[in-house]
């Protein structure tokens, strides 16, 4: 593991210093930005290398949940490790830290029971089973605020390298990132169950509540492919 290359002190003070002191939940034992980074070092590693040499000037799409870095607070359990500028790379499935110019980027290691909060949103590291049934860990965006029934979103990102045309009648295909939404439901903090944003898929997960769920979808005119509508439905289900 490589040590964190610290951001210039002026940049750190601008983004972290004053806001850290004001944000609720910030641990009072941290008296300076350097102490925040001292605490974070044990959770950092050099980010994984891209398997392809990516021409970022010509690639289409983006691997990031949000393109810009955001001030975020890192937790393990209930313990906070301070606020720094971060963003989620959905292709490498890593939370990257804003690097110093010209320096190698570093990312958070995947630590059990960890989460990142930013702008009233939460990314949780959770276990799930992939399409082949293997257990993995990934970052999930929490879409609703009920603990007994939670709706979570995992962004799956696929990179397609550029391809040269095989014939004169074909065009070259540019490299691109493509993100796909994968929704999951967790009941009472239990295992995640993947669910498609469709009425018939949701009602199967809640036997005995089918009628109430269908009525609510109809009365509220919910479109489950919209994240807000899907989260609203799950909040309602938690009240049944």
N, C-alpha and C positions, 0 to 999 in steps of 0.2 A: 504494500500500500504506500502510495506516495503522500507526502505531507501536502496540505492545502497551500497553494500559492495565494497569499493574501491580496485582496483588492487594494488599490491605492487608498490611503487613509481618508482623503477628501471624498472619494466616491462612497466609501463605507459609511462615513458620517452622514452624508446626504441621504442615503437610502435606508440605513439601518439604525444609526445612533439615536436620533430623536424619536423615530417611530417606535423603536424597541422599548424605550422608556415609557411610552404612552399606551401601548397596546395591552389590553387585558390579558391575563394569563401568563405574561412574561415573568420568568423567575427572577425574584428580587436579588438572588445571590450573584447574578451577573452584573458587574458594575461597569464593564467596558466592552467595546466591540471585540477586542483581542481575546477576552475571556469567552465570548460566544464561539469564536473560531477554535479556541483551545478545546472546548467541549465537543464541537462538531468533528474534529479531526478523526476521532476513532470510528466515525461512521462514513468516512470518505474513501473513495478509490478512484483511480484514473478510469474515465468512462471507456466502455468497450469501443473498439475500432469498428468502423463500418466495413462490412465484408466486401463492398465494392468501392472503387475510387469514384466519388460522386462529384460531378461537375455542378456545383451549386448555382452557377450562373444560368444553367440551362435546364435544370431539373424542374419538373412540374409538381405542383402540390407541396405539401409540407408534412413532416413527421410530428409536429408539435401540437399538443392539445390547445395551447394558446401560443402564438408566435413570439410574443414579447415575454421577457422575464418579469416575474411579479414578486413582490415582497411576500414571503411565506414563512410560517412558523413550523418547525419540525418537532414532533413529539414521539417519544417512545413510552407507551402507556400513558400515564398522566404527567410525565415529566417533559417540560419544554427544554429545547436546546437552542432557543433563540431564533431570530428572524434574519434571513438573508434572501438575496434575489435568486429565484429558481424558476425552472420550467420543466414540464414533463415531455420527454421524447417518447412518443408512442411506438416508434419503430424499434428502438433499443430497449424500451420499457425501463427507462432510467430517469431519475430526477436530476437534472443537470444544474450546477451552480454557475453563476455568471463568472467567467474567467477574466483574469487580467489580460490586457492586450498582448497577443503574441505568446501567451502561455497555454499549456495543455489544459483542456477542460477536465474537470473532475465531477463526480456524481455521488449521490448517496448510495451506500450499500443497502441491500434489502434486509431490513432488520424486523424481526417478528414484532407484531403489535405496534407498528409505527404508522404515523400518518402525517400529512402536511396540510395545513389550513391556510387559505388565502382568500381575500375578498368574500367572506361568508361562504366559501366553498371548502370541501374537504376531500382530499385524496387519501384513501386507505389502502395499505398493503394487505392483500387477502389471498387466501388459497382458493383455487378452483380446479375443476377438471377440464382439460382441453378436449378437442373433438375425438381424440383417440383414447380418452379415459385416463390420461396421465395427470397426476396432481402437480400443479404449478403455482407460482406466486405472481401476482401482477398488481398494478395500481388501478384502483377503481374510484370513479367519481361518484360520491354519494348524492343522489338526486332528490331525496326527501328527508324529512326530519323526524321520522318515527323509528324508534328502536325495535319495536316488536315485529314490524314488517318494513324492510328496507328495500328500496330500488337503487341498484347500482349500475354504472355504465363503465364498460371496459372498451377502450379504443384499440381495435386491431389494425395495425398498419403494415401494408405490403409495399415493398420497393421493387419496381420493375426497371431493370437497367435498359439503357438505350440499345436499339437494334438497328443495324444497317439494312437498308433495303436489299433484297435478294435479286430483284430485277429492276429494269429501268422504269417499269410501270408502277412500281411501289415507292412509297415515301419512307424515309427514315422514321423510326419511332423514338421519340424523346424519352429519356428516363423520367420516372414519376413515382411519387408516393401516393398511395390510395388508402384512406382510412375508412374503417367499417365500424358501425356501432354494434356492440354486443351487450344486451341487457340481462341482468341477473336479479333474482329476488332472494332475500335471506329472511327467514322467519325466526324471531327471537335469538338472533345472533348465531344461528346455525349455518349449515353448509349452504353454499350458493347453488341456486338452480337457474340455469339459463332459460330465458323466456323471450319469445318474439313479441314485438309490440302489436299483438292481435288479440281481439276479444276472446276467441275460442281457446287461445293458449293460456291466457290469464285465468279464466274461470276453472280450468282443469287443476290449477294449483290450489284452489280454495273450495273443495267440495262442501256442499250445503249452503254456499253463499252465492251460487250462480245467479239466482233471480235478482238479488240485491245489486250485484255487480253490473248485470246487463241493464237494469233500470237506471242506475246511476250514469252509466256511459251514455245512454239515450237522453236522459233528462239534462245532462250537462253538455251534451253535444261534443263529447271528447273525441279527439283524433289521437290515437295512441302512438302514432309515429312522431308526434310532437313531444319532446321531453317533458315540458311543463304539464301537458295533459296526462301523460303516463304517470308522472309523479303525483299529480292530484288524485288520480284513481287509487294509487297504492296508499296514499294517506287516508283515503276514505275506507279502504279495505281494513286498515288497522283499527278502525272504530267499530267494526262489525263484531 
